[in-house]
Amino acid sequence: MSALNSCLKVGQALLGALCIVGCAPQPFADEEVDVVATRRSETADFEELRTFAMPKAVIDLCEELGEIQPGGLGGAGGEGGAGSLDGLDSCTEPDHSLDDLALDAIASELEALGYEEVDSDADPDIAVLVGLVAQTELHLWEGVPWCYAHDLFRGCWDPGYDYPYNLKYGTLLMDFVLPAQSEDELVSVWTAVLSGVARPDADEDVMTAAIEQAFEQSPYLEDGGAQ
């Protein structure tokens, strides 16, 4: 299990200049619907990271999906998914209308920092995983199954970290994982939680502002990319 920084940076997505730093994780209040939280691995060496591979779709994150065996549901829900959440009692498909915008914005932020996007078969340093919470509350300390989240990770994989929060329905979760080090579980160097971006009244501006805020409050990402 990779060691992760216990310090959590939290910013209001629509108030990009505001960043609150706390070293003891605290649950999000109900009114904090537009919160961006990021954290990095304590052992991550971003200077060694140059390339990244994007996923083809934003997947659905639901604990019940973790029971799916390799070769089963090929991508849980979403416009780009190859499966359906029908018959899964605890899962509800979130709004995927902003998926393409989110994926493009994430890639653009990485490229602006000097990282190069490559194909999955080109041995990327980073595999970007993006998912939307597809149940009322997702308890991350119980493990978040990433099912068919990337060409490099077929089947369902658990991340090698604990995260003591309940994530609300429609929250966007990003993980930057290291394919070369991920064998039995995903080795993550950076995680971002974007709350409120897929609720019914959210729009393109909300999604874009949240993604920009996640990168802005993570200046160590600048250590990677082109030098």
Secondary structure, 3 states (H helix, E strand, C coil): CCCECCCEEEEECCCCCCEEEECCCCCCCCCCCCEEEEEEECCCCHHHCCEEECCCCCEEECHHHHHCCCCCCCCCCCCCCCCCCCCCCCCCCCCCCCHHHHHHHHHHHHHHCCCEECCHHHCCCEEEEEEEECCCEEEHHHCCCEECCECCECCEECECCCCCCEEECCCEEEEEECCCCCCCCECEEEEEEECCCCCCCCCHHHHHHHHHHHHHCCHHHHHCCCC
